[in-house]
Amino acid sequence: MLISNARWLTPGGYFEEGNMRIEDGRIARFGSKLEPKKNEDILDARGYLILPGMIDPHVHFREPGQVYKEGIRNGSKAALKGGVTTVLDMPNNRPPITTMKRWQEKAGRFAKKSLVNWGILFHATNKRHAIDSRVKSVKIFMARSSSLTSITDEALLTRLFEWYDRVSIHAEDESQFPVNPAEDLPHHERRPRKAIVSALQKIERSLKRLEPAKRPTVILCHANTSEEMQWARRMKNEGFALFVETAPHYLFFTQEDVQQAWPWLKVNPPIRTAQDQDALKQGLAENLIDFIGTDHAPHTQNEKRSAAPPSGIAGIEWVLPLMLNLIDQNLITWKQLHRLICAGAAKAYGIEHRDGIKEGNLADLVFIKRTTQATVNKKIVTKAGVNVYEHVGCCWQVEQTMVNGIVKYRKGKFINEEPGQAV
């Protein structure tokens, strides 16, 4: 395939123009003088900007166990609409992914059903498991998120750091949650700030018990407080192998918004104050935050409207336009966008050949253009059925999404169901 009249974002944060040849699913060559070969397909990219496909390293597609909430096929369609070409799925399924047998069964489902590229995390327990290189990371939940108990014991945390080379951590220390809270206690007080501070302290002490060569790569999931930004700044300056993720809902909403849009904005960890949001934006400016993960966690509308609504926000379907909103607000540069949507996560999780638009990389490409609220595609794909970002006012839209050199989404339609690849 020859992509003509292309204008694409480079890893350096600037745009180049010309033609782009795709061969065997990879970016083979750039050049303004590239001519079509005989019988070669031509895709005219005039009028679009081409971005690298986004890696979303934090999704909950709910399969196996809760397909009625989303499912791999439907979740991957929502990903395509949002400009996401690779996902990493969390292991707190029903049952949780705590054995390689369960991991392999889940991987079989993704291999058949996912329209985007995929990887799967493994659920940490108090037992050591032999995991192979296909496991992208081991997820440590310091607050309960499945049928398993949380991991708050510092000695166990240290052992987990010894056992595994890469860990992703939900850093809320559940032992600091109030016991028997009053029914009217707000969600952010049920999961207080001190739980995050305590979790960070335990993580740091556990890491420092180990010799530097024996410490794992640590990924701090869904950071959302000023304390996490301060801690990350210091830990990175001290040379720890630390990567930091935040989610769009922490950048676009505050506790005041939660009060107005309860329970749709109920999420774990909770959305916090405007001051915390400012700290996150400063973290973006300082490159303390390495990548964006949506923490796409859909629930049905009936569940959200119930007396005890579950925590979770569906966000993957709108993520790339939301990130471009940050460009328009001058909160990040194009170079920072590149790192936040693909290069940062690729480095953190060891994902090869998907860290940008480069010769030799796989052709995961997203074609975007400016739009207006009057022309934006408002059809919702996720089974959550709600777009909590509807009033943000995004001025960009994903027009086409290409995975491994195959256009799978174009102008609101899914046009190819070739499965994605394991990463």
Buried (B, 14 or more C-beta within 10 A) or exposed (E): BBBBBBBBBBBEEEBBEBBBBBBEBBBBBBEEEBEEEEEEEEBEBEEBBBBBBBBBBBBBBBBBBBBEBBBBBBBBBBBBBBBBBBBBBBBBBEBBBBBBEBBEEBBEBBBEBBBBBBBBBBBBBEEEBEBEEBBBBBBBBBBBBBEBEBBBBBEBBBBBBBBBBBBBBBBBBBBBBEEEBEEEEBBBEBBBBEBBBBBBEBBBEBBEBEEEEEBBBBBBBBBBBBBBBBBBBEBBEEEBBBBBBBBBBBBBBBBEBBEEBEBBBBBBBBBBBEEBBEBBBBBBEEBBBBBBBBBBBBBBEEBBEEEEBBBBBBBBBBBBBBBBBBBEEEBBBBBBBBBBBBBBBBBBBBBEBBBBBBEEBBBBBBBBEEBEEEEBBEEBBBBBEBBBBEEBEBBBBBBBBBBBBBBBBBEEEBEEEEBBBBB
